[in-house]
Amino acid sequence: MSSRSMTRRQFMKGATAGAAGMALASTGAFANVQAPRTKPNLLFIHADQQHFGAISGLQCPYVHTPNIDRLVERGVTFTQSYSSNPICCPARGTWYTGRCGSETGLVSNETRMGPAFPDLGQWFSSRGYEAIYSGKWHIPGRDPSTSFRVMTSDPSGQGEHCDVMVSRSAQAFLADYSGDKPFFLSLGFLQPHDCCYWAFSNGDSIEKLPYGLTERNLPPLPKNFSTKFVEAQAPAVQTWLGLVKGWVRKWTPLHWRYYMWSYYRQVEMMDAEIGRVLDALEDSRFADNTLLVFTSDHGDALARRRLIQKWTLYDETARVPLIIVPPGGAKGRLDTSHVISGLDIAPTLCDYAGIERMPDARGASVKPLVDGRSSDWREFVVSEANLTGRMVRTPEYKLISYKGEEIDQLFDMRADPWEMRNLAGDAGHADTLKDLRKMLASWESRLVIS
């Protein structure tokens, strides 16, 4: 057969044979199954520290993400989607258990999840699915190899966080999997997380831009670049702000803009690896029967309030992208009216798979919303952060309640999307503040603390 007549799938099968050997060395073959494949396959792609707005298909002019844009064009993008906890480990634990960190014990990156909570790998494996994992896991207290068949770039596990190897492992799996079970393939991409390490090691001010860049190449500073609001009204956040000031105390506005530029480049690198996975899926026999979910554990402050990284409950870190592409695809559309939580990931995957929900899962399936069916949807979602407290978000308002502080923050998110005007002391919004406080109290009363 000539190379001209070779399909991309045939090419990929040959090109990824070596990767398949590496990826499956520690897991064995994906065969010996029983039931015919009548259920959809599930492909869960998650980024780390992906800002909700850093997608070119959502009108961001500073980044080029043609592959995430493919998802936007073929699925439903939920624009009001929130992390259950804008920190790596708690957010990830929520995805896989359907429970919030205050219930599982995983409330920060330094805590561990208790053993009593089943995860999605265990749940799907025991219900007729082949559960496969590759990439960043970061759920202390739970070894992914006890729940999934783990694909890494090396049998010892070294390199499991490298995005290139995550995409290559996925390519190999999609080209070579011949089992009869439907699969649940979960891919944990690391980027654009590591832009924060660049910030740690580049604390001195920039005298000259590298790579031939000029100021015209850099994105502008955000509207809420000033720290005055946080310093005056959010004492709990000042602890984190103090840490960031230590890393970036010498940064000029030019340096901040260069950080933003660098962050967008790391998003683009991650997007390229997602493209490899999407190409492999499209060229496979699974293309028309696979649900695809894309999200992130949290966002990045991206210079808002002169902050970087995560931890706060402002939108730049608590709000995350969420795109659902149903099997066979759909006409792309934006859902701007429903508030979504990371707690909804597990129920949604179970719903599409046609299996029962995980026990005591706190979220709801978004499948009715994706299908365009009318649904009695929730009034609010809650996010929690070990550093700063808890947040209540309705379609119109946000309340941030800080631990041990008398100061609350209330924002009209439609009139003030940059969260610059606190309405908590405004008499005209007293009833709204009271209502959101009741919502938070109701949510807290239903928690089952282990």
Secondary structure, DSSP 8 states (H G I E B T S, - for coil): --TTT--HHHHHHHHTHHHHHHHHTTT--S----S---S-EEEEEEEES--TT--GGGT-TT---HHHHHHHHHSEEETTEE-SSSSHHHHHHHHHHSS-HHHHS--STTS---TTS--HHHHHHTTT-EEEEEE----TT--GGGTSEE--SSTT-TTTT-HHHHHHHHHHHHHH---SS-EEEEEEEEEETTHHHHHHT--S--SS-STT--GGGS----TT--SHHHHHH-HHHHHHHHHHHHHHTT--HHHHHHHHHHHHHHHHHHHHHHHHHHHHHHTSTTGGGEEEEEEES----TTGGG--SS-S-SHHHHB--EEEE-TT----EEE-S--EEGGGHHHHHHHHHT----TT--S---HHHHTT------S-EEEEETTTEEEEE-SSEEEEEETT-S-EEEEETTT-TT-----TT-GGGHHHHHHHHHHHHHHHHT----
